[in-house]
Amino acid sequence: MEIAIRKMQRGDEKFVIDLMREFFNSPATITNGSEKIFAANVKNCLDDSICAEGFVFVDGEKIIGYAITARSYSTEFGGECIWLEDIFIKSEYRGRGVGTKFIQHVKKLFPDKILRLEAEPDDVKLLNFYKRFGFKELPYLELVCERA
């Protein structure tokens, strides 16, 4: 199995949105998302947004996962951040190095940026995976104010 990572491209929309439905219906997210949000996420990744960049993980021609990164700035850390917003890999491909390959890919793409992500606090296995790459838990409660 040779998994490749490439930028999301036109023609990937249906596959990525199907994966988003699965991801947002899992314990990894608090909300269930919506078709409107899924479409907006993909559109932003495909329309060269300055904030969002989409990636797909492919096994041959088959899309087996996706990820979205988002740019921000942290006054706390004094630099630009890359948020790993979504990382989703189909269950049958988990544990095969796809996540490792993606984190390494992001670190090479953004070597001078601070990497941030959110994770489910009860998923000890996933937290340990991220910690192997140097991620540390922050003792924060994140708040959100959604658009009206």
N, CA, C and O of each residue as an XYZ file, in Angstrom:
592
protein
N       0.846     -1.175      0.000
C       0.000      0.000      0.000
C       0.888      1.235      0.000
O       1.697      1.419      0.910
N       0.745      2.068     -0.999
C       1.478      3.327     -1.064
C       0.465      4.466     -1.028
O      -0.154      4.792     -2.041
N       0.304      5.062      0.136
C      -0.628      6.167      0.326
C       0.053      7.453     -0.105
O       1.198      7.716      0.262
N      -0.653      8.244     -0.880
C      -0.150      9.548     -1.301
C      -1.000     10.637     -0.661
O      -2.179     10.436     -0.369
N      -0.385     11.782     -0.451
C      -1.084     12.963      0.042
C      -0.993     13.997     -1.054
O       0.084     14.295     -1.570
N      -2.154     14.544     -1.403
C      -2.145     15.607     -2.412
C      -3.157     16.671     -2.020
O      -4.035     16.442     -1.188
N      -3.017     17.828     -2.633
C      -3.984     18.889     -2.383
C      -5.349     18.462     -2.920
O      -5.451     17.762     -3.928
N      -6.377     18.898     -2.226
C      -7.740     18.658     -2.680
C      -7.905     19.345     -4.045
O      -7.385     20.439     -4.263
N      -8.623     18.698     -4.947
C      -8.823     19.284     -6.271
C     -10.264     19.085     -6.732
O     -11.012     18.280     -6.176
N     -10.620     19.826     -7.741
C     -11.969     19.697     -8.298
C     -12.188     18.243     -8.705
O     -11.299     17.604     -9.267
N     -13.361     17.741     -8.421
C     -13.666     16.347     -8.654
C     -13.624     15.528     -7.367
O     -14.144     14.413     -7.312
N     -12.993     16.097     -6.320
C     -12.915     15.417     -5.024
C     -14.111     15.730     -4.128
O     -14.308     15.077     -3.103
N     -14.909     16.726     -4.511
C     -15.948     17.252     -3.619
C     -16.845     16.165     -3.024
O     -17.006     16.094     -1.806
N     -17.421     15.332     -3.862
C     -18.374     14.325     -3.384
C     -17.715     13.386     -2.384
O     -18.294     13.077     -1.343
N     -16.511     12.935     -2.695
C     -15.808     11.997     -1.825
C     -15.469     12.641     -0.483
O     -15.648     12.029      0.570
N     -14.982     13.870     -0.529
C     -14.597     14.561      0.707
C     -15.832     14.854      1.556
O     -15.798     14.677      2.774
N     -16.912     15.297      0.936
C     -18.131     15.573      1.706
C     -18.675     14.289      2.324
O     -19.167     14.317      3.452
N     -18.600     13.182      1.625
C     -19.001     11.895      2.226
C     -18.152     11.587      3.460
O     -18.669     11.117      4.473
N     -16.852     11.852      3.371
C     -15.971     11.617      4.515
C     -16.278     12.590      5.648
O     -16.211     12.217      6.820
N     -16.611     13.827      5.309
C     -16.976     14.808      6.338
C     -18.231     14.358      7.095
O     -18.305     14.497      8.316
N     -19.191     13.833      6.384
C     -20.400     13.330      7.050
C     -20.036     12.271      8.085
O     -20.565     12.261      9.196
N     -19.121     11.381      7.699
C     -18.701     10.314      8.603
C     -17.935     10.894      9.800
O     -18.176     10.509     10.944
N     -17.016     11.816      9.527
C     -16.215     12.432     10.579
C     -17.098     13.187     11.571
O     -16.955     13.026     12.783
N     -17.998     13.999     11.062
C     -18.828     14.825     11.936
C     -19.925     14.031     12.630
O     -20.641     14.567     13.477
N     -20.058     12.791     12.285
C     -21.018     11.917     12.953
C     -20.301     10.991     13.950
O     -20.884     10.024     14.440
N     -19.032     11.302     14.239
C     -18.228     10.467     15.131
C     -18.043     11.184     16.472
O     -18.368     12.364     16.597
N     -17.525     10.475     17.463
C     -17.268     11.097     18.762
C     -16.170     12.168     18.725
O     -15.967     12.874     19.712
N     -15.466     12.294     17.601
C     -14.376     13.267     17.498
C     -14.866     14.706     17.409
O     -14.086     15.638     17.601
N     -16.146     14.895     17.120
C     -16.671     16.254     16.987
C     -17.880     16.436     17.891
O     -18.606     15.489     18.192
N     -18.071     17.666     18.311
C     -19.205     17.987     19.181
C     -20.460     18.251     18.354
O     -21.569     17.912     18.767
N     -20.275     18.857     17.186
C     -21.418     19.153     16.322
C     -21.515     18.102     15.227
O     -20.562     17.367     14.969
N     -22.655     18.042     14.598
C     -22.836     17.121     13.474
C     -22.564     17.800     12.146
O     -22.719     17.184     11.091
N     -22.162     19.061     12.185
C     -21.929     19.777     10.942
C     -23.230     19.941     10.185
O     -24.309     19.741     10.743
N     -23.135     20.300      8.938
C     -24.304     20.423      8.080
C     -23.830     20.393      6.636
O     -22.657     20.630      6.345
N     -24.748     20.101      5.753
C     -24.396     20.078      4.324
C     -23.860     21.437      3.883
O     -22.945     21.515      3.063
N     -24.435     22.507      4.432
C     -23.991     23.865      4.093
C     -22.533     24.078      4.538
O     -21.720     24.632      3.797
N     -22.224     23.629      5.753
C     -20.859     23.770      6.263
C     -19.892     22.903      5.463
O     -18.802     23.356      5.112
N     -20.276     21.664      5.171
C     -19.397     20.778      4.399
C     -19.078     21.398      3.033
O     -17.925     21.422      2.602
N     -20.115     21.893      2.368
C     -19.925     22.513      1.046
C     -19.026     23.739      1.142
O     -18.165     23.947      0.287
N     -19.220     24.552      2.178
C     -18.396     25.755      2.355
C     -16.935     25.369      2.613
O     -16.021     25.999      2.081
N     -16.722     24.337      3.428
C     -15.350     23.903      3.713
C     -14.632     23.475      2.437
O     -13.496     23.880      2.192
N     -15.289     22.670      1.641
C     -14.672     22.198      0.400
C     -14.467     23.359     -0.570
O     -13.416     23.468     -1.201
N     -15.462     24.216     -0.685
C     -15.355     25.371     -1.584
C     -14.161     26.241     -1.202
O     -13.390     26.659     -2.065
N     -14.013     26.509      0.080
C     -12.882     27.333      0.518
C     -11.549     26.673      0.207
O     -10.596     27.354     -0.171
N     -11.470     25.374      0.359
C     -10.224     24.667      0.038
C      -9.921     24.709     -1.458
O      -8.758     24.784     -1.856
N     -10.951     24.661     -2.272
C     -10.755     24.630     -3.722
C     -10.603     26.009     -4.343
O     -10.061     26.139     -5.441
N     -11.077     27.039     -3.652
C     -11.042     28.392     -4.208
C      -9.825     29.190     -3.759
O      -9.856     30.421     -3.749
N      -8.777     28.510     -3.397
C      -7.528     29.163     -2.995
C      -7.724     30.178     -1.874
O      -7.192     31.287     -1.933
N      -8.477     29.803     -0.868
C      -8.652     30.639      0.310
C      -7.290     30.916      0.940
O      -6.415     30.050      0.932
N      -7.107     32.111      1.483
C      -5.852     32.406      2.170
C      -5.824     31.757      3.559
O      -4.781     31.717      4.211
N      -6.975     31.252      4.001
C      -7.068     30.661      5.340
C      -7.072     29.138      5.346
O      -6.467     28.530      6.228
N      -7.736     28.512      4.388
C      -7.952     27.061      4.429
C      -7.266     26.363      3.262
O      -7.255     26.855      2.134
N      -6.695     25.207      3.566
C      -6.073     24.379      2.532
C      -6.507     22.935      2.772
O      -6.430     22.430      3.892
N      -6.960     22.285      1.716
C      -7.457     20.924      1.841
C      -6.510     19.914      1.230
O      -5.842     20.187      0.233
N      -6.464     18.745      1.843
C      -5.632     17.640      1.380
C      -6.475     16.379      1.345
O      -7.420     16.229      2.119
N      -6.130     15.486      0.452
C      -6.752     14.163      0.454
C      -5.649     13.125      0.530
O      -4.528     13.333      0.066
N      -6.011     11.987      1.141
C      -5.119     10.844      1.237
C      -5.654      9.825      0.253
O      -6.833      9.473      0.294
N      -4.797      9.356     -0.624
C      -5.259      8.442     -1.664
C      -4.443      7.155     -1.663
O      -3.230      7.150     -1.459
N      -5.165      6.068     -1.900
C      -4.575      4.749     -2.082
C      -4.871      4.403     -3.534
O      -5.983      3.993     -3.867
N      -3.875      4.568     -4.392
C      -4.114      4.437     -5.830
C      -4.983      5.607     -6.279
O      -4.558      6.760     -6.211
N      -6.183      5.315     -6.734
C      -7.127      6.354     -7.145
C      -8.213      6.593     -6.089
O      -9.028      7.504     -6.231
N      -8.221      5.781     -5.042
C      -9.278      5.819     -4.042
C      -8.938      6.813     -2.924
O      -7.879      6.719     -2.304
N      -9.848      7.769     -2.671
C      -9.672      8.710     -1.567
C     -10.054      7.998     -0.280
O     -11.177      7.515     -0.134
N      -9.107      7.939      0.653
C      -9.326      7.202      1.901
C      -9.352      8.118      3.122
O      -9.520      7.656      4.250
N      -9.188      9.404      2.890
C      -9.220     10.352      3.994
C      -8.984     11.756      3.486
O      -8.694     11.981      2.311
N      -9.117     12.689      4.403
C      -8.896     14.088      4.051
C      -8.406     14.841      5.277
O      -8.504     14.355      6.404
N      -7.883     16.023      5.039
C      -7.479     16.921      6.116
C      -7.634     18.350      5.625
O      -7.529     18.637      4.433
N      -7.886     19.229      6.573
C      -7.955     20.658      6.273
C      -7.060     21.374      7.269
O      -7.129     21.126      8.473
N      -6.220     22.263      6.757
C      -5.422     23.121      7.614
C      -5.948     24.541      7.496
O      -6.514     24.925      6.473
N      -5.754     25.318      8.560
C      -6.201     26.707      8.573
C      -5.097     27.566      9.186
O      -4.422     27.152     10.129
N      -4.928     28.745      8.644
C      -3.888     29.658      9.117
C      -4.447     30.623     10.152
O      -5.585     31.082     10.051
N      -3.622     30.918     11.146
C      -3.985     31.933     12.135
C      -2.702     32.499     12.735
O      -1.598     32.154     12.313
N      -2.862     33.365     13.716
C      -1.722     33.954     14.409
C      -1.959     33.825     15.906
O      -3.090     33.970     16.370
N      -0.917     33.559     16.654
C      -1.016     33.444     18.103
C      -0.146     34.493     18.777
O       1.074     34.493     18.616
N      -0.778     35.390     19.534
C       0.008     36.345     20.326
C       0.683     35.625     21.487
O       1.748     36.038     21.946
N       0.070     34.566     21.953
C       0.636     33.795     23.054
C       1.963     33.141     22.668
O       2.892     33.083     23.473
N       2.043     32.649     21.429
C       3.256     31.984     20.966
C       4.082     32.879     20.043
O       5.175     32.494     19.627
N       3.574     34.067     19.720
C       4.327     35.033     18.942
C       4.618     34.613     17.520
O       5.708     34.856     17.004
N       3.645     33.985     16.888
C       3.887     33.585     15.512
C       2.663     33.040     14.813
O       1.595     32.879     15.405
N       2.851     32.763     13.537
C       1.779     32.199     12.728
C       1.540     30.746     13.114
O       2.466     30.006     13.443
N       0.271     30.364     13.062
C      -0.126     28.994     13.404
C      -0.759     28.312     12.202
O      -1.375     28.947     11.346
N      -0.589     27.039     12.170
C      -1.331     26.182     11.247
C      -2.183     25.272     12.126
O      -1.667     24.455     12.888
N      -3.488     25.434     12.002
C      -4.427     24.576     12.721
C      -4.697     23.348     11.877
O      -5.010     23.460     10.692
N      -4.580     22.194     12.473
C      -4.976     20.959     11.805
C      -6.447     20.782     12.146
O      -6.794     20.163     13.151
N      -7.297     21.329     11.303
C      -8.725     21.417     11.582
C      -9.423     20.071     11.516
O     -10.119     19.687     12.456
N      -9.252     19.378     10.460
C      -9.852     18.057     10.280
C      -8.748     17.114      9.831
O      -7.977     17.423      8.922
N      -8.684     15.987     10.465
C      -7.865     14.878      9.965
C      -8.767     13.664     10.090
O      -9.108     13.236     11.193
N      -9.147     13.115      8.946
C     -10.028     11.950      8.976
C      -9.505     10.892      8.025
O      -9.213     11.163      6.860
N      -9.394      9.685      8.544
C      -8.929      8.538      7.768
C      -9.962      7.436      7.934
O     -10.371      7.124      9.052
N     -10.380      6.849      6.826
C     -11.352      5.752      6.902
C     -10.838      4.677      7.860
O      -9.643      4.386      7.901
N     -11.744      4.101      8.616
C     -11.356      3.190      9.702
C     -10.453      2.048      9.241
O      -9.521      1.672      9.953
N     -10.716      1.498      8.069
C      -9.907      0.361      7.613
C      -8.470      0.747      7.262
O      -7.639     -0.135      7.042
N      -8.156      2.052      7.203
C      -6.805      2.507      6.893
C      -6.083      3.062      8.113
O      -4.913      3.432      8.024
N      -6.763      3.124      9.242
C      -6.137      3.647     10.460
C      -5.090      2.657     10.960
O      -5.232      1.444     10.807
N      -4.042      3.202     11.558
C      -2.975      2.364     12.084
C      -1.984      1.903     11.034
O      -1.145      1.043     11.299
N      -2.079      2.474      9.847
C      -1.190      2.073      8.751
C      -0.197      3.170      8.356
O       0.435      3.096      7.302
N      -0.066      4.189      9.213
C       0.924      5.236      8.950
C       0.425      6.434      8.175
O       1.216      7.323      7.861
N      -0.850      6.493      7.857
C      -1.382      7.620      7.082
C      -1.300      8.907      7.898
O      -0.858      9.936      7.387
N      -1.719      8.856      9.152
C      -1.656     10.042     10.011
C      -0.235     10.507     10.216
O       0.042     11.706     10.177
N       0.662      9.579     10.432
C       2.080      9.909     10.589
C       2.595     10.612      9.339
O       3.273     11.636      9.423
N       2.269     10.058      8.197
C       2.717     10.644      6.933
C       2.166     12.070      6.770
O       2.868     12.956      6.281
N       0.905     12.287      7.182
C       0.325     13.619      7.049
C       0.985     14.620      7.994
O       1.306     15.733      7.578
N       1.193     14.247      9.249
C       1.843     15.170     10.196
C       3.243     15.522      9.694
O       3.645     16.684      9.759
N       3.982     14.546      9.200
C       5.313     14.814      8.651
C       5.218     15.747      7.440
O       6.053     16.636      7.269
N       4.201     15.540      6.604
C       3.968     16.386      5.429
C       3.732     17.835      5.849
O       4.311     18.758      5.277
N       2.881     18.025      6.846
C       2.566     19.378      7.326
C       3.807     20.033      7.925
O       4.059     21.216      7.695
N       4.575     19.276      8.685
C       5.796     19.834      9.280
C       6.789     20.275      8.207
O       7.501     21.262      8.394
N       6.845     19.561      7.095
C       7.732     19.955      5.992
C       7.180     21.173      5.246
O       7.935     22.060      4.847
N       5.847     21.208      5.062
C       5.235     22.341      4.370
C       5.364     23.643      5.154
O       5.536     24.714      4.571
N       5.281     23.543      6.467
C       5.248     24.721      7.333
C       6.297     24.599      8.440
O       5.940     24.572      9.618
N       7.574     24.527      8.088
C       8.600     24.243      9.096
C       8.748     25.318     10.169
O       9.202     25.017     11.273
N       8.382     26.542      9.877
C       8.562     27.630     10.839
C       7.251     28.067     11.498
O       7.202     29.119     12.135
N       6.200     27.273     11.351
C       4.891     27.631     11.905
C       4.603     26.795     13.149
O       5.121     25.689     13.307
N       3.780     27.338     14.014
C       3.303     26.637     15.196
C       2.135     25.769     14.757
O       1.210     26.260     14.110
N       2.163     24.505     15.092
C       1.062     23.609     14.737
C       0.128     23.476     15.930
O       0.570     23.285     17.063
N      -1.175     23.578     15.660
C      -2.184     23.447     16.713
C      -3.291     22.531     16.223
O      -3.533     22.414     15.022
N      -3.957     21.885     17.166
C      -5.103     21.051     16.830
C      -5.966     20.856     18.059
O      -5.555     21.142     19.183
N      -7.157     20.370     17.824
C      -8.069     19.996     18.900
C      -8.224     18.487     18.842
O      -8.180     17.883     17.770
N      -8.405     17.884     20.015
C      -8.609     16.439     20.066
C      -9.599     16.133     21.179
O      -9.756     16.896     22.132
N     -10.245     15.022     21.033
C     -11.175     14.537     22.056
C     -10.350     14.130     23.274
O      -9.478     13.269     23.151
N     -10.598     14.729     24.465
C      -9.746     14.445     25.629
C      -9.786     12.995     26.114
O      -8.862     12.552     26.797
N     -10.825     12.260     25.777
C     -10.924     10.865     26.211
C     -10.231      9.881     25.272
O     -10.124      8.696     25.589
N      -9.761     10.358     24.122
C      -9.111      9.473     23.149
C      -7.615      9.404     23.453
O      -6.809     10.055     22.788
N      -7.256      8.620     24.448
C      -5.878      8.534     24.929
C      -4.928      8.067     23.826
O      -3.817      8.582     23.700
N      -5.361      7.107     23.041
C      -4.513      6.595     21.958
C      -4.151      7.712     20.978
O      -2.993      7.844     20.584
N      -5.142      8.515     20.588
C      -4.892      9.610     19.649
C      -4.039     10.698     20.300
O      -3.144     11.246     19.657
N      -4.302     11.014     21.555
C      -3.480     12.015     22.250
C      -2.024     11.571     22.297
O      -1.122     12.377     22.070
N      -1.790     10.308     22.586
C      -0.418      9.794     22.607
C       0.229      9.853     21.223
O       1.425     10.115     21.100
N      -0.571      9.608     20.185
C      -0.074      9.721     18.807
C       0.426     11.149     18.562
O       1.543     11.335     18.080
N      -0.381     12.145     18.885
C       0.016     13.541     18.657
C       1.226     13.923     19.507
O       2.102     14.655     19.046
N       1.278     13.439     20.724
C       2.400     13.768     21.609
C       3.722     13.255     21.048
O       4.770     13.853     21.290
N       3.683     12.151     20.303
C       4.914     11.633     19.680
C       5.512     12.632     18.696
O       6.708     12.578     18.409
N       4.684     13.551     18.174
C       5.154     14.561     17.225
C       5.461     15.901     17.896
O       5.736     16.894     17.224
N       5.409     15.913     19.220
C       5.759     17.127     19.951
C       4.582     17.985     20.375
O       4.784     19.057     20.947
N       3.355     17.544     20.112
C       2.197     18.307     20.566
C       2.083     18.181     22.077
O       2.347     17.120     22.643
N       1.683     19.285     22.734
C       1.471     19.304     24.172
C       0.042     19.771     24.456
O      -0.517     20.605     23.744
N      -0.519     19.211     25.508
C      -1.866     19.627     25.905
C      -1.796     21.014     26.533
O      -0.883     21.323     27.297
N      -2.780     21.839     26.193
C      -2.923     23.151     26.809
C      -4.140     23.101     27.732
O      -5.152     22.489     27.391
N      -4.045     23.732     28.877
C      -5.144     23.651     29.853
C      -6.230     24.698     29.606
O      -6.615     25.431     30.518
N      -6.713     24.761     28.386
C      -7.695     25.767     28.039
C      -9.065     25.172     27.790
O      -9.211     24.015     27.395
N     -10.039     25.986     28.029
C     -11.393     25.698     27.589
C     -11.608     26.590     26.380
O     -11.499     27.812     26.485
N     -11.906     26.008     25.253
C     -12.116     26.808     24.057
C     -13.574     27.242     23.993
O     -14.479     26.457     24.276
N     -13.790     28.487     23.623
C     -15.125     29.049     23.488
C     -15.353     29.413     22.028
O     -14.399     29.662     21.292
N     -16.583     29.443     21.617
C     -16.921     29.806     20.241
C     -18.146     30.681     20.239
O     -19.057     30.491     21.045
N     -18.173     31.648     19.326
C     -19.346     32.483     19.073
C     -19.645     32.322     17.587
O     -18.946     32.883     16.743
N     -20.674     31.564     17.275
C     -20.975     31.282     15.870
C     -21.563     32.497     15.186
O     -22.135     33.378     15.828
N     -21.413     32.529     13.883
C     -21.983     33.626     13.087
C     -23.491     33.582     13.233
O     -24.097     32.522     13.396
N     -24.066     34.747     13.171
C     -25.533     34.840     13.272
C     -26.205     34.311     12.031
O     -27.433     34.313     11.945
